[in-house]
Amino acid sequence: GPQSFTGEDCAELHVHGGPAVVSGVLRALGRLPGLRPAEPGEFTRRAFRRGKLDLTAAEGLGDLIRAETEAQRRQALRQMEGELGRLYQRWSQTLTQALAHLEAYIDFSEDDNVEEEVLSQGEGWRGGAASGGAGTPRLCCRVPPASAVSLPAVDATVRALEQEIGAHLQDGRRGEMLRGGVHAVIAGPPNVGKSSLLNLLCRRPAAIVSPVAGTTRDVVEVALNVGGYPLVLSDTAGLRDATDPVEQEGVSRARDRLQQADLVLAVLDAAAVPPEPAGLGAALGSLLPPATATPCILVLNKADLLRGGGGALRDACAHGDPLPPATLLSCKTGEGLDHLLELLARQLARLCGDPLAGSPSLTQSRHSLHLGDCAAALARYGRERRRDLGLAAERLRLARRHLGRITGHVGAEDVLDIIFRDFCVGK
């Protein structure tokens, strides 16, 4: 230590990898006094307690261990290396500076101990002391009563931070989908080849295939890796007005999954749909919920049954808007599978984004929860600011507390440190 993973002194034993050898070494170590097996996650917890990792980096390490696709690995590695934590820490430091200046004014203005200049400074908050630079003392000037002084720099900082956090929250759940997988639903009428499509994509008989309509009753789910992105694919019951109570329950579950889906693979019988864009759009509209904003790929299965190669239908598929991306497919022969996988990879890349590009994405629902509460507190700061500076300062403290809960860094000493570093207080 302190260069080890946990920051503590440690020793590593390199032994032959056979299970019997490893078990023998562990048994021998277990007979030594004071030694015990580590508890799950104990080394990462020790690293966090010693400041080697914050909570976001620890979560990134867990995601890296569980990563199954290349994109998941890249995102987890980026988070483990601290990019997300540094972003939140920068926001926390900005809030700490604003809060320190506001509290110093509230606490010390009537005692002639705060420079009026620091209440309206901007860039100076991000570096150096407010007194003109490190080691450069200056006399404090008299500050008017709080009601007579505006705090434009604090207000501007809070507004800018609120906008930045809001933009961070509006990321379309890219990070969360990449971490947990994009949930895609195969939907369509009975007997169009939905279960066959699932089996074709996962290359095993995961779902029962039968010529009898309504075979699929429950949701069948498989996890896939498509183009380096995680996909959780669900086969559902055929959508129709069923009379059998069990099938009715299956249709109900299918519609529920459609409402929750990140992506829909709408499957239709290529031999039973009109070969023009308007007809295809009408057939698709009868299948999906009205005005749905869920991304969709139109799969026209049973292309091997088309006469003359289905030239008109191929032209309709290539027509584009208002139709979603569409392709002809034969689950029986595999024709069109490569094109479907290409369309799938494009949609997944668009939904998840590039994990190495731009600002790091949200990956945990708890991050979203705390950031939402932080943004709400910042929004209330503006309203409280016009009525009571003490209440406004409390909103900043609450916002800072929510940021600290994301990284695991919550403390009041930071505010005090900046108050006494940036301001001339006392004599």
Helices and strands as residue ranges (DSSP letters): H 19-30, H 42-49, H 55-66, H 70-80, H 83-108, G 109-111, G 116-120, G 123-126, G 146-148, H 152-169, H 174-180, E 182-187, H 194-202, E 220-226, E 229-235, H 245-260, E 263-269, G 270-272, H 277-285, E 296-301, G 303-305, G 307-310, H 311-317, E 326-328, H 337-352, H 365-385, H 389-407, H 413-422
